[in-house]
Amino acid sequence: MLFIDNKGITDPAINLALEEYVLRNLPLDESCLLFYINKPSIIIGKNQNTVEEINADYVKQHDIQIVRRLSGGGAVYHDYGNLNYSILTKDDGQSFHNFGKFTKPVTDALNKIGVEATLTGRNDIQVGERKISGNAQFFSKGRMFTHGTLLFDSQLAQVASALNVKPMKIQSKSTKSVRSRVANISEFLPEPMTIEKFSEIIKAEVFQCDPQDIPVYPMTEDEWASVYRLADEQYRSWEWNYGKSPKSNIENAFKFASGIIDVRLQVEEGYIHHIRMLGDYFGAYDVAELEELLVGVRYEEVELRSMLAKVDLSKYFGAITAEELLALLLLQEIPAAN
């Protein structure tokens, strides 16, 4: 096995691009291990509806990055207290779904430092009833990876807030996250240690040798250039992170000064496919004109704000601002009226 040094990069787009690049391009005659820590971010499962999984207001206020990964499973929150690992191998035909094969070195290392961790259910590592790690897999052309989170000293309050979508009606064909009772590994340690020390312990257990003897794959400048290009072209793109979301039906309603506005949207591949604006408001113009303007618009803040700025909304709804209607459409907190 070879270790992939990510150079301490904390940008989730680059780290996920590095993982994909290694999987698809490096010779995997020997398996590879990749470690990375991401700045505050939400990593969305491949088959999930991004809008459904995040608390949009909280994400915006705290500048949390949203990135979709290749593997399935649920949305997870990453920050500087979360160590992520990825084991990349050839698929021998018997390893996909065998999470125990890849998590055993991790649970062994945890037990050696006094944390009584076990693989439970399909893909979680727990201490007692509390989850400290979730794992997922991806397969492509005879190659695969198993990757997981290790909640070492994560800000658990932010985990709950960032992923706690407000009560609203969203129906989609996506895979919805199941929230589990989580804990930090640091809570169970007999003695305190840094996340850097913790990562060295896990690495040594995987490689079964001293840290200074771990073999490292020498990434070239051209390989790193390919990684950065993949990060820019895919993992930073709206089309990948939002546009790949499955078709969804979204409903939201609010009582404004001018009356109740109840919006019903059908979003496909990140674009508004159909929209109705119901309610008890009074408008001089037929709201169907506005609905027609919004069909085909990308379902994201910049595009919608640009479109609404061109419209005199008072003709349709009376006293309402573009910011208020924008928040209603995007399931965000409605700005307080002046």
Phi and psi restraints in degrees (value plus and minus 20) as a CYANA .aco file:
   2 LEU   PHI    -138.9   -98.9
   2 LEU   PSI     126.3   166.3
   3 PHE   PHI    -115.5   -75.5
   3 PHE   PSI     115.9   155.9
   4 ILE   PHI    -120.8   -80.8
   4 ILE   PSI      94.9   134.9
   5 ASP   PHI    -105.0   -65.0
   5 ASP   PSI      96.4   136.4
   6 ASN   PHI    -108.9   -68.9
   6 ASN   PSI     -10.8    29.2
   7 LYS   PHI      43.8    83.8
   7 LYS   PSI       3.8    43.8
   8 GLY   PHI      53.2    93.2
   8 GLY   PSI      -4.4    35.6
   9 ILE   PHI     -88.0   -48.0
   9 ILE   PSI     115.2   155.2
  10 THR   PHI    -135.1   -95.1
  10 THR   PSI      -9.8    30.2
  11 ASP   PHI    -102.6   -62.6
  11 ASP   PSI      95.9   135.9
  12 PRO   PHI     -83.5   -43.5
  12 PRO   PSI     -50.1   -10.1
  13 ALA   PHI     -83.9   -43.9
  13 ALA   PSI     -62.4   -22.4
  14 ILE   PHI     -90.6   -50.6
  14 ILE   PSI     -61.4   -21.4
  15 ASN   PHI     -85.1   -45.1
  15 ASN   PSI     -59.5   -19.5
  16 LEU   PHI     -92.0   -52.0
  16 LEU   PSI     -53.2   -13.2
  17 ALA   PHI     -86.5   -46.5
  17 ALA   PSI     -59.2   -19.2
  18 LEU   PHI     -81.7   -41.7
  18 LEU   PSI     -64.1   -24.1
  19 GLU   PHI     -79.9   -39.9
  19 GLU   PSI     -66.0   -26.0
  20 GLU   PHI     -86.3   -46.3
  20 GLU   PSI     -60.9   -20.9
  21 TYR   PHI     -81.3   -41.3
  21 TYR   PSI     -65.7   -25.7
  22 VAL   PHI     -79.9   -39.9
  22 VAL   PSI     -64.5   -24.5
  23 LEU   PHI     -80.9   -40.9
  23 LEU   PSI     -63.2   -23.2
  24 ARG   PHI    -110.9   -70.9
  24 ARG   PSI     -38.5     1.5
  25 ASN   PHI    -144.2  -104.2
  25 ASN   PSI     -51.8   -11.8
  26 LEU   PHI     -99.5   -59.5
  26 LEU   PSI     125.5   165.5
  27 PRO   PHI     -84.9   -44.9
  27 PRO   PSI     108.4   148.4
  28 LEU   PHI    -128.4   -88.4
  28 LEU   PSI      16.1    56.1
  29 ASP   PHI     -79.8   -39.8
  29 ASP   PSI     -53.2   -13.2
  30 GLU   PHI    -134.3   -94.3
  30 GLU   PSI     121.0   161.0
  31 SER   PHI     -86.0   -46.0
  31 SER   PSI     140.2   180.2
  32 CYS   PHI    -145.1  -105.1
  32 CYS   PSI     128.1   168.1
  33 LEU   PHI    -138.9   -98.9
  33 LEU   PSI     110.0   150.0
  34 LEU   PHI    -141.6  -101.6
  34 LEU   PSI     110.8   150.8
  35 PHE   PHI    -132.3   -92.3
  35 PHE   PSI     124.0   164.0
  36 TYR   PHI    -177.4  -137.4
  36 TYR   PSI     131.6   171.6
  37 ILE   PHI    -140.4  -100.4
  37 ILE   PSI     109.5   149.5
  38 ASN   PHI    -123.9   -83.9
  38 ASN   PSI     127.6   167.6
  39 LYS   PHI     -85.6   -45.6
  39 LYS   PSI     148.4   188.4
  40 PRO   PHI     -69.4   -29.4
  40 PRO   PSI     102.1   142.1
  41 SER   PHI    -181.1  -141.1
  41 SER   PSI     139.6   179.6
  42 ILE   PHI    -135.1   -95.1
  42 ILE   PSI     105.8   145.8
  43 ILE   PHI    -123.7   -83.7
  43 ILE   PSI      94.8   134.8
  44 ILE   PHI    -110.8   -70.8
  44 ILE   PSI     117.4   157.4
  45 GLY   PHI     -85.7   -45.7
  45 GLY   PSI     133.3   173.3
  46 LYS   PHI     -74.5   -34.5
  46 LYS   PSI     -57.3   -17.3
  47 ASN   PHI    -122.6   -82.6
  47 ASN   PSI       1.2    41.2
  48 GLN   PHI    -122.5   -82.5
  48 GLN   PSI     136.6   176.6
  49 ASN   PHI    -109.4   -69.4
  49 ASN   PSI      91.7   131.7
  50 THR   PHI     -76.9   -36.9
  50 THR   PSI     -67.5   -27.5
  51 VAL   PHI     -79.4   -39.4
  51 VAL   PSI     -55.5   -15.5
  52 GLU   PHI     -92.2   -52.2
  52 GLU   PSI     -43.5    -3.5
  53 GLU   PHI    -115.0   -75.0
  53 GLU   PSI     -35.7     4.3
  54 ILE   PHI    -135.6   -95.6
  54 ILE   PSI     133.9   173.9
  55 ASN   PHI    -108.5   -68.5
  55 ASN   PSI      76.0   116.0
  56 ALA   PHI     -77.7   -37.7
  56 ALA   PSI     -60.9   -20.9
  57 ASP   PHI     -82.8   -42.8
  57 ASP   PSI     -67.9   -27.9
  58 TYR   PHI     -84.5   -44.5
  58 TYR   PSI     -62.4   -22.4
  59 VAL   PHI     -80.4   -40.4
  59 VAL   PSI     -63.2   -23.2
  60 LYS   PHI     -87.7   -47.7
  60 LYS   PSI     -65.1   -25.1
  61 GLN   PHI     -83.8   -43.8
  61 GLN   PSI     -53.4   -13.4
  62 HIS   PHI    -124.5   -84.5
  62 HIS   PSI     -10.0    30.0
  63 ASP   PHI      32.6    72.6
  63 ASP   PSI      29.4    69.4
  64 ILE   PHI    -110.4   -70.4
  64 ILE   PSI     107.5   147.5
  65 GLN   PHI     -99.6   -59.6
  65 GLN   PSI     121.1   161.1
  66 ILE   PHI    -131.3   -91.3
  66 ILE   PSI     105.1   145.1
  67 VAL   PHI    -158.9  -118.9
  67 VAL   PSI     113.2   153.2
  68 ARG   PHI    -108.5   -68.5
  68 ARG   PSI     119.3   159.3
  69 ARG   PHI    -122.7   -82.7
  69 ARG   PSI     152.5   192.5
  70 LEU   PHI     -95.4   -55.4
  70 LEU   PSI     -53.1   -13.1
  71 SER   PHI    -103.4   -63.4
  71 SER   PSI     140.6   180.6
  72 GLY   PHI    -100.0   -60.0
  72 GLY   PSI    -182.6  -142.6
  73 GLY   PHI      74.9   114.9
  73 GLY   PSI    -188.6  -148.6
  74 GLY   PHI    -115.1   -75.1
  74 GLY   PSI     148.6   188.6
  75 ALA   PHI     -91.1   -51.1
  75 ALA   PSI     121.6   161.6
  76 VAL   PHI    -152.4  -112.4
  76 VAL   PSI     129.1   169.1
  77 TYR   PHI    -117.6   -77.6
  77 TYR   PSI     112.1   152.1
  78 HIS   PHI    -135.4   -95.4
  78 HIS   PSI     125.8   165.8
  79 ASP   PHI    -173.4  -133.4
  79 ASP   PSI    -189.4  -149.4
  80 TYR   PHI     -90.2   -50.2
  80 TYR   PSI     -29.8    10.2
  81 GLY   PHI    -119.9   -79.9
  81 GLY   PSI      -6.0    34.0
  82 ASN   PHI    -139.4   -99.4
  82 ASN   PSI      94.6   134.6
  83 LEU   PHI    -112.9   -72.9
  83 LEU   PSI     107.2   147.2
  84 ASN   PHI    -132.1   -92.1
  84 ASN   PSI     120.0   160.0
  85 TYR   PHI    -149.6  -109.6
  85 TYR   PSI     133.4   173.4
  86 SER   PHI    -162.0  -122.0
  86 SER   PSI     106.4   146.4
  87 ILE   PHI    -128.4   -88.4
  87 ILE   PSI      98.1   138.1
  88 LEU   PHI    -130.6   -90.6
  88 LEU   PSI     108.2   148.2
  89 THR   PHI    -165.4  -125.4
  89 THR   PSI     149.3   189.3
  90 LYS   PHI     -92.0   -52.0
  90 LYS   PSI     128.2   168.2
  91 ASP   PHI    -109.2   -69.2
  91 ASP   PSI     103.4   143.4
  92 ASP   PHI    -110.9   -70.9
  92 ASP   PSI     -11.1    28.9
  93 GLY   PHI      66.8   106.8
  93 GLY   PSI     -27.0    13.0
  94 GLN   PHI    -149.5  -109.5
  94 GLN   PSI     -15.2    24.8
  95 SER   PHI    -119.2   -79.2
  95 SER   PSI     -47.3    -7.3
  96 PHE   PHI     -87.0   -47.0
  96 PHE   PSI     113.1   153.1
  97 HIS   PHI      59.5    99.5
  97 HIS   PSI     -26.6    13.4
  98 ASN   PHI    -111.8   -71.8
  98 ASN   PSI      56.6    96.6
  99 PHE   PHI     -88.0   -48.0
  99 PHE   PSI     -50.9   -10.9
 100 GLY   PHI     -80.5   -40.5
 100 GLY   PSI     -54.3   -14.3
 101 LYS   PHI     -80.1   -40.1
 101 LYS   PSI     -57.9   -17.9
 102 PHE   PHI    -115.2   -75.2
 102 PHE   PSI     -44.8    -4.8
 103 THR   PHI    -109.0   -69.0
 103 THR   PSI     -31.5     8.5
 104 LYS   PHI     -78.4   -38.4
 104 LYS   PSI     -65.6   -25.6
 105 PRO   PHI     -79.4   -39.4
 105 PRO   PSI     -52.7   -12.7
 106 VAL   PHI     -89.9   -49.9
 106 VAL   PSI     -69.6   -29.6
 107 THR   PHI     -86.1   -46.1
 107 THR   PSI     -54.7   -14.7
 108 ASP   PHI     -81.5   -41.5
 108 ASP   PSI     -65.5   -25.5
 109 ALA   PHI     -84.3   -44.3
 109 ALA   PSI     -61.5   -21.5
 110 LEU   PHI     -81.7   -41.7
 110 LEU   PSI     -63.2   -23.2
 111 ASN   PHI     -85.8   -45.8
 111 ASN   PSI     -53.5   -13.5
 112 LYS   PHI     -85.4   -45.4
 112 LYS   PSI     -47.7    -7.7
 113 ILE   PHI    -120.0   -80.0
 113 ILE   PSI      -5.9    34.1
 114 GLY   PHI      74.0   114.0
 114 GLY   PSI      -9.3    30.7
 115 VAL   PHI    -124.1   -84.1
 115 VAL   PSI      93.1   133.1
 116 GLU   PHI    -101.0   -61.0
 116 GLU   PSI      60.2   100.2
 117 ALA   PHI    -122.2   -82.2
 117 ALA   PSI     122.2   162.2
 118 THR   PHI    -160.7  -120.7
 118 THR   PSI     131.2   171.2
 119 LEU   PHI     -97.2   -57.2
 119 LEU   PSI     107.0   147.0
 120 THR   PHI    -144.7  -104.7
 120 THR   PSI     133.4   173.4
 121 GLY   PHI      38.4    78.4
 121 GLY   PSI    -156.2  -116.2
 122 ARG   PHI    -109.0   -69.0
 122 ARG   PSI     -63.9   -23.9
 123 ASN   PHI    -171.4  -131.4
 123 ASN   PSI      -0.3    39.7
 124 ASP   PHI    -128.9   -88.9
 124 ASP   PSI     127.8   167.8
 125 ILE   PHI    -127.1   -87.1
 125 ILE   PSI     109.2   149.2
 126 GLN   PHI    -148.9  -108.9
 126 GLN   PSI     136.1   176.1
 127 VAL   PHI    -134.2   -94.2
 127 VAL   PSI      88.5   128.5
 128 GLY   PHI      43.4    83.4
 128 GLY   PSI    -144.5  -104.5
 129 GLU   PHI    -116.5   -76.5
 129 GLU   PSI     -14.5    25.5
 130 ARG   PHI    -130.8   -90.8
 130 ARG   PSI     113.8   153.8
 131 LYS   PHI    -103.4   -63.4
 131 LYS   PSI     109.7   149.7
 132 ILE   PHI    -137.5   -97.5
 132 ILE   PSI     -27.9    12.1
 133 SER   PHI    -177.5  -137.5
 133 SER   PSI     116.6   156.6
 134 GLY   PHI    -138.6   -98.6
 134 GLY   PSI     125.7   165.7
 135 ASN   PHI    -150.8  -110.8
 135 ASN   PSI     132.3   172.3
 136 ALA   PHI    -165.4  -125.4
 136 ALA   PSI     145.5   185.5
 137 GLN   PHI    -155.3  -115.3
 137 GLN   PSI     138.1   178.1
 138 PHE   PHI    -163.6  -123.6
 138 PHE   PSI     119.9   159.9
 139 PHE   PHI    -146.3  -106.3
 139 PHE   PSI     118.4   158.4
 140 SER   PHI    -178.1  -138.1
 140 SER   PSI      99.9   139.9
 141 LYS   PHI      31.4    71.4
 141 LYS   PSI      30.4    70.4
 142 GLY   PHI      58.2    98.2
 142 GLY   PSI     -11.8    28.2
 143 ARG   PHI    -144.0  -104.0
 143 ARG   PSI     136.1   176.1
 144 MET   PHI    -175.2  -135.2
 144 MET   PSI     141.0   181.0
 145 PHE   PHI    -155.6  -115.6
 145 PHE   PSI     132.5   172.5
 146 THR   PHI    -138.1   -98.1
 146 THR   PSI     101.4   141.4
 147 HIS   PHI    -149.6  -109.6
 147 HIS   PSI     136.0   176.0
 148 GLY   PHI    -174.5  -134.5
 148 GLY   PSI     143.4   183.4
 149 THR   PHI    -118.1   -78.1
 149 THR   PSI     128.7   168.7
 150 LEU   PHI    -147.8  -107.8
 150 LEU   PSI      83.2   123.2
 151 LEU   PHI     -93.1   -53.1
 151 LEU   PSI      79.3   119.3
 152 PHE   PHI    -111.7   -71.7
 152 PHE   PSI     -75.5   -35.5
 153 ASP   PHI    -168.5  -128.5
 153 ASP   PSI      30.4    70.4
 154 SER   PHI     -98.0   -58.0
 154 SER   PSI     135.9   175.9
 155 GLN   PHI    -100.3   -60.3
 155 GLN   PSI      69.4   109.4
 156 LEU   PHI     -84.4   -44.4
 156 LEU   PSI     -47.8    -7.8
 157 ALA   PHI     -84.0   -44.0
 157 ALA   PSI     -57.3   -17.3
 158 GLN   PHI     -90.8   -50.8
 158 GLN   PSI     -53.8   -13.8
 159 VAL   PHI     -75.4   -35.4
 159 VAL   PSI     -69.9   -29.9
 160 ALA   PHI     -85.5   -45.5
 160 ALA   PSI     -62.6   -22.6
 161 SER   PHI     -89.4   -49.4
 161 SER   PSI     -62.7   -22.7
 162 ALA   PHI     -88.5   -48.5
 162 ALA   PSI     -51.9   -11.9
 163 LEU   PHI    -121.6   -81.6
 163 LEU   PSI     -19.9    20.1
 164 ASN   PHI    -108.7   -68.7
 164 ASN   PSI      69.0   109.0
 165 VAL   PHI     -87.7   -47.7
 165 VAL   PSI     117.3   157.3
 166 LYS   PHI     -84.0   -44.0
 166 LYS   PSI     131.1   171.1
 167 PRO   PHI     -78.0   -38.0
 167 PRO   PSI     102.2   142.2
 168 MET   PHI    -183.8  -143.8
 168 MET   PSI     147.3   187.3
 169 LYS   PHI    -119.2   -79.2
 169 LYS   PSI      85.8   125.8
 170 ILE   PHI    -149.7  -109.7
 170 ILE   PSI     102.0   142.0
 171 GLN   PHI    -137.0   -97.0
 171 GLN   PSI     105.2   145.2
 172 SER   PHI    -167.9  -127.9
 172 SER   PSI     152.0   192.0
 173 LYS   PHI    -114.4   -74.4
 173 LYS   PSI      -4.6    35.4
 174 SER   PHI    -100.2   -60.2
 174 SER   PSI     148.4   188.4
 175 THR   PHI    -107.2   -67.2
 175 THR   PSI      97.2   137.2
 176 LYS   PHI    -108.0   -68.0
 176 LYS   PSI     123.3   163.3
 177 SER   PHI     -91.6   -51.6
 177 SER   PSI     123.6   163.6
 178 VAL   PHI    -127.0   -87.0
 178 VAL   PSI      97.1   137.1
 179 ARG   PHI     -97.1   -57.1
 179 ARG   PSI     112.2   152.2
 180 SER   PHI    -136.5   -96.5
 180 SER   PSI     140.1   180.1
 181 ARG   PHI     -95.1   -55.1
 181 ARG   PSI      96.1   136.1
 182 VAL   PHI    -129.4   -89.4
 182 VAL   PSI     144.2   184.2
 183 ALA   PHI    -170.7  -130.7
 183 ALA   PSI     139.2   179.2
 184 ASN   PHI    -110.2   -70.2
 184 ASN   PSI     121.2   161.2
 185 ILE   PHI     -79.7   -39.7
 185 ILE   PSI     -54.0   -14.0
 186 SER   PHI     -80.1   -40.1
 186 SER   PSI     -44.4    -4.4
 187 GLU   PHI     -85.7   -45.7
 187 GLU   PSI     -45.2    -5.2
 188 PHE   PHI    -124.3   -84.3
 188 PHE   PSI     -20.6    19.4
 189 LEU   PHI     -94.5   -54.5
 189 LEU   PSI     115.8   155.8
 190 PRO   PHI     -83.2   -43.2
 190 PRO   PSI     -54.3   -14.3
 191 GLU   PHI    -154.9  -114.9
 191 GLU   PSI     125.2   165.2
 192 PRO   PHI     -83.6   -43.6
 192 PRO   PSI     130.5   170.5
 193 MET   PHI    -173.4  -133.4
 193 MET   PSI     142.3   182.3
 194 THR   PHI    -102.1   -62.1
 194 THR   PSI     142.3   182.3
 195 ILE   PHI     -86.5   -46.5
 195 ILE   PSI     -48.5    -8.5
 196 GLU   PHI     -86.2   -46.2
 196 GLU   PSI     -63.5   -23.5
 197 LYS   PHI     -84.2   -44.2
 197 LYS   PSI     -61.1   -21.1
 198 PHE   PHI     -80.2   -40.2
 198 PHE   PSI     -64.1   -24.1
 199 SER   PHI     -84.3   -44.3
 199 SER   PSI     -55.2   -15.2
 200 GLU   PHI     -84.8   -44.8
 200 GLU   PSI     -58.0   -18.0
 201 ILE   PHI     -85.6   -45.6
 201 ILE   PSI     -64.8   -24.8
 202 ILE   PHI     -83.3   -43.3
 202 ILE   PSI     -64.4   -24.4
 203 LYS   PHI     -81.5   -41.5
 203 LYS   PSI     -63.6   -23.6
 204 ALA   PHI     -83.8   -43.8
 204 ALA   PSI     -55.5   -15.5
 205 GLU   PHI     -89.4   -49.4
 205 GLU   PSI     -60.8   -20.8
 206 VAL   PHI     -83.6   -43.6
 206 VAL   PSI     -63.9   -23.9
 207 PHE   PHI    -108.6   -68.6
 207 PHE   PSI     -33.1     6.9
 208 GLN   PHI      35.9    75.9
 208 GLN   PSI      25.4    65.4
 209 CYS   PHI    -178.1  -138.1
 209 CYS   PSI     151.6   191.6
 210 ASP   PHI     -87.7   -47.7
 210 ASP   PSI     128.7   168.7
 211 PRO   PHI     -73.3   -33.3
 211 PRO   PSI     -57.9   -17.9
 212 GLN   PHI     -90.2   -50.2
 212 GLN   PSI     -34.7     5.3
 213 ASP   PHI    -119.9   -79.9
 213 ASP   PSI     -16.9    23.1
 214 ILE   PHI     -91.5   -51.5
 214 ILE   PSI     105.9   145.9
 215 PRO   PHI     -93.9   -53.9
 215 PRO   PSI     113.9   153.9
 216 VAL   PHI    -134.2   -94.2
 216 VAL   PSI     114.0   154.0
 217 TYR   PHI     -96.7   -56.7
 217 TYR   PSI     107.4   147.4
 218 PRO   PHI    -103.8   -63.8
 218 PRO   PSI      74.2   114.2
 219 MET   PHI     -85.5   -45.5
 219 MET   PSI     112.4   152.4
 220 THR   PHI    -106.7   -66.7
 220 THR   PSI     147.6   187.6
 221 GLU   PHI     -83.0   -43.0
 221 GLU   PSI     -58.2   -18.2
 222 ASP   PHI     -84.9   -44.9
 222 ASP   PSI     -58.2   -18.2
 223 GLU   PHI     -86.3   -46.3
 223 GLU   PSI     -62.1   -22.1
 224 TRP   PHI     -84.5   -44.5
 224 TRP   PSI     -56.5   -16.5
 225 ALA   PHI     -82.4   -42.4
 225 ALA   PSI     -58.3   -18.3
 226 SER   PHI     -86.4   -46.4
 226 SER   PSI     -58.0   -18.0
 227 VAL   PHI     -82.9   -42.9
 227 VAL   PSI     -67.7   -27.7
 228 TYR   PHI     -84.1   -44.1
 228 TYR   PSI     -57.1   -17.1
 229 ARG   PHI     -84.6   -44.6
 229 ARG   PSI     -63.1   -23.1
 230 LEU   PHI     -83.8   -43.8
 230 LEU   PSI     -59.6   -19.6
 231 ALA   PHI     -80.5   -40.5
 231 ALA   PSI     -65.2   -25.2
 232 ASP   PHI     -89.3   -49.3
 232 ASP   PSI     -63.5   -23.5
 233 GLU   PHI     -98.5   -58.5
 233 GLU   PSI     -48.6    -8.6
 234 GLN   PHI    -137.3   -97.3
 234 GLN   PSI     -81.6   -41.6
 235 TYR   PHI     -94.0   -54.0
 235 TYR   PSI     -32.9     7.1
 236 ARG   PHI    -119.5   -79.5
 236 ARG   PSI     -23.7    16.3
 237 SER   PHI    -104.4   -64.4
 237 SER   PSI     123.5   163.5
 238 TRP   PHI     -82.3   -42.3
 238 TRP   PSI     -58.6   -18.6
 239 GLU   PHI     -78.5   -38.5
 239 GLU   PSI     -58.7   -18.7
 240 TRP   PHI     -98.8   -58.8
 240 TRP   PSI     -66.3   -26.3
 241 ASN   PHI     -98.9   -58.9
 241 ASN   PSI     -48.5    -8.5
 242 TYR   PHI    -141.9  -101.9
 242 TYR   PSI     -63.7   -23.7
 243 GLY   PHI     -84.5   -44.5
 243 GLY   PSI     -43.0    -3.0
 244 LYS   PHI     -99.2   -59.2
 244 LYS   PSI     -22.8    17.2
 245 SER   PHI     -82.8   -42.8
 245 SER   PSI     121.3   161.3
 246 PRO   PHI     -83.1   -43.1
 246 PRO   PSI     141.6   181.6
 247 LYS   PHI     -75.5   -35.5
 247 LYS   PSI     118.7   158.7
 248 SER   PHI    -163.5  -123.5
 248 SER   PSI     132.1   172.1
 249 ASN   PHI    -130.9   -90.9
 249 ASN   PSI     105.1   145.1
 250 ILE   PHI    -140.2  -100.2
 250 ILE   PSI     115.8   155.8
 251 GLU   PHI    -148.8  -108.8
 251 GLU   PSI     122.2   162.2
 252 ASN   PHI    -176.5  -136.5
 252 ASN   PSI     126.5   166.5
 253 ALA   PHI    -164.5  -124.5
 253 ALA   PSI     131.2   171.2
 254 PHE   PHI    -175.2  -135.2
 254 PHE   PSI     126.4   166.4
 255 LYS   PHI    -114.6   -74.6
 255 LYS   PSI      85.0   125.0
 256 PHE   PHI    -111.1   -71.1
 256 PHE   PSI     156.1   196.1
 257 ALA   PHI     -79.7   -39.7
 257 ALA   PSI     -52.0   -12.0
 258 SER   PHI    -108.3   -68.3
 258 SER   PSI     -23.3    16.7
 259 GLY   PHI     109.3   149.3
 259 GLY   PSI     159.1   199.1
 260 ILE   PHI     -99.4   -59.4
 260 ILE   PSI     111.8   151.8
 261 ILE   PHI    -137.1   -97.1
 261 ILE   PSI     104.0   144.0
 262 ASP   PHI    -138.9   -98.9
 262 ASP   PSI      90.0   130.0
 263 VAL   PHI    -121.0   -81.0
 263 VAL   PSI     121.1   161.1
 264 ARG   PHI    -148.2  -108.2
 264 ARG   PSI      99.1   139.1
 265 LEU   PHI    -141.6  -101.6
 265 LEU   PSI     123.9   163.9
 266 GLN   PHI    -133.6   -93.6
 266 GLN   PSI      99.4   139.4
 267 VAL   PHI    -132.2   -92.2
 267 VAL   PSI     106.9   146.9
 268 GLU   PHI    -147.7  -107.7
 268 GLU   PSI     106.6   146.6
 269 GLU   PHI      32.6    72.6
 269 GLU   PSI      13.2    53.2
 270 GLY   PHI      66.0   106.0
 270 GLY   PSI     -15.9    24.1
 271 TYR   PHI    -140.6  -100.6
 271 TYR   PSI     127.3   167.3
 272 ILE   PHI     -90.1   -50.1
 272 ILE   PSI      96.7   136.7
 273 HIS   PHI    -115.1   -75.1
 273 HIS   PSI     -52.3   -12.3
 274 HIS   PHI    -174.6  -134.6
 274 HIS   PSI     124.4   164.4
 275 ILE   PHI    -168.4  -128.4
 275 ILE   PSI     118.1   158.1
 276 ARG   PHI    -147.2  -107.2
 276 ARG   PSI     120.9   160.9
 277 MET   PHI    -140.8  -100.8
 277 MET   PSI      79.2   119.2
 278 LEU   PHI    -117.4   -77.4
 278 LEU   PSI     156.3   196.3
 279 GLY   PHI     120.8   160.8
 279 GLY   PSI    -194.0  -154.0
 280 ASP   PHI    -131.5   -91.5
 280 ASP   PSI       1.6    41.6
 281 TYR   PHI     -95.5   -55.5
 281 TYR   PSI     145.1   185.1
 282 PHE   PHI    -135.3   -95.3
 282 PHE   PSI     106.8   146.8
 283 GLY   PHI    -152.7  -112.7
 283 GLY   PSI     124.3   164.3
 284 ALA   PHI     -95.0   -55.0
 284 ALA   PSI     -49.5    -9.5
 285 TYR   PHI    -127.9   -87.9
 285 TYR   PSI     135.3   175.3
 286 ASP   PHI     -90.6   -50.6
 286 ASP   PSI     102.2   142.2
 287 VAL   PHI     -84.9   -44.9
 287 VAL   PSI     -36.6     3.4
 288 ALA   PHI     -79.5   -39.5
 288 ALA   PSI     -48.4    -8.4
 289 GLU   PHI     -83.9   -43.9
 289 GLU   PSI     -63.4   -23.4
 290 LEU   PHI     -88.6   -48.6
 290 LEU   PSI     -61.1   -21.1
 291 GLU   PHI     -78.2   -38.2
 291 GLU   PSI     -61.7   -21.7
 292 GLU   PHI     -83.7   -43.7
 292 GLU   PSI     -57.1   -17.1
 293 LEU   PHI     -85.9   -45.9
 293 LEU   PSI     -52.4   -12.4
 294 LEU   PHI    -104.3   -64.3
 294 LEU   PSI     -40.8    -0.8
 295 VAL   PHI     -85.4   -45.4
 295 VAL   PSI     109.5   149.5
 296 GLY   PHI      73.1   113.1
 296 GLY   PSI     -25.8    14.2
 297 VAL   PHI    -101.7   -61.7
 297 VAL   PSI     121.3   161.3
 298 ARG   PHI     -84.2   -44.2
 298 ARG   PSI     114.0   154.0
 299 TYR   PHI    -103.7   -63.7
 299 TYR   PSI      56.0    96.0
 300 GLU   PHI    -177.2  -137.2
 300 GLU   PSI     142.7   182.7
 301 GLU   PHI     -81.5   -41.5
 301 GLU   PSI     -67.7   -27.7
 302 VAL   PHI     -82.0   -42.0
 302 VAL   PSI     -67.1   -27.1
 303 GLU   PHI     -85.6   -45.6
 303 GLU   PSI     -64.0   -24.0
 304 LEU   PHI     -87.7   -47.7
 304 LEU   PSI     -60.4   -20.4
 305 ARG   PHI     -81.6   -41.6
 305 ARG   PSI     -62.2   -22.2
 306 SER   PHI     -81.7   -41.7
 306 SER   PSI     -61.6   -21.6
 307 MET   PHI     -87.9   -47.9
 307 MET   PSI     -66.0   -26.0
 308 LEU   PHI     -86.5   -46.5
 308 LEU   PSI     -48.6    -8.6
 309 ALA   PHI     -84.8   -44.8
 309 ALA   PSI     -40.0     0.0
 310 LYS   PHI    -108.8   -68.8
 310 LYS   PSI     -24.1    15.9
 311 VAL   PHI    -135.4   -95.4
 311 VAL   PSI     119.2   159.2
 312 ASP   PHI    -105.2   -65.2
 312 ASP   PSI      74.2   114.2
 313 LEU   PHI     -87.6   -47.6
 313 LEU   PSI     -43.5    -3.5
 314 SER   PHI     -82.2   -42.2
 314 SER   PSI     -44.8    -4.8
 315 LYS   PHI     -88.8   -48.8
 315 LYS   PSI     -44.1    -4.1
 316 TYR   PHI    -121.7   -81.7
 316 TYR   PSI     -54.4   -14.4
 317 PHE   PHI    -146.7  -106.7
 317 PHE   PSI     -25.8    14.2
 318 GLY   PHI      60.8   100.8
 318 GLY   PSI    -156.3  -116.3
 319 ALA   PHI     -98.1   -58.1
 319 ALA   PSI      73.3   113.3
 320 ILE   PHI    -171.5  -131.5
 320 ILE   PSI     123.4   163.4
 321 THR   PHI    -117.7   -77.7
 321 THR   PSI     142.6   182.6
 322 ALA   PHI     -82.7   -42.7
 322 ALA   PSI     -55.8   -15.8
 323 GLU   PHI     -86.3   -46.3
 323 GLU   PSI     -56.7   -16.7
 324 GLU   PHI     -87.3   -47.3
 324 GLU   PSI     -65.5   -25.5
 325 LEU   PHI     -87.6   -47.6
 325 LEU   PSI     -57.7   -17.7
 326 LEU   PHI     -79.9   -39.9
 326 LEU   PSI     -65.2   -25.2
 327 ALA   PHI     -82.7   -42.7
 327 ALA   PSI     -58.7   -18.7
 328 LEU   PHI     -82.8   -42.8
 328 LEU   PSI     -64.4   -24.4
 329 LEU   PHI     -86.0   -46.0
 329 LEU   PSI     -57.0   -17.0
 330 LEU   PHI    -115.0   -75.0
 330 LEU   PSI     -12.0    28.0
 331 LEU   PHI      41.6    81.6
 331 LEU   PSI      16.3    56.3
 332 GLN   PHI    -122.2   -82.2
 332 GLN   PSI     150.4   190.4
 333 GLU   PHI     -84.2   -44.2
 333 GLU   PSI     110.2   150.2
 334 ILE   PHI     -92.1   -52.1
 334 ILE   PSI     107.0   147.0
 335 PRO   PHI     -79.9   -39.9
 335 PRO   PSI     124.5   164.5
 336 ALA   PHI     -86.3   -46.3
 336 ALA   PSI     118.3   158.3
 337 ALA   PHI     -88.5   -48.5
 337 ALA   PSI     123.0   163.0
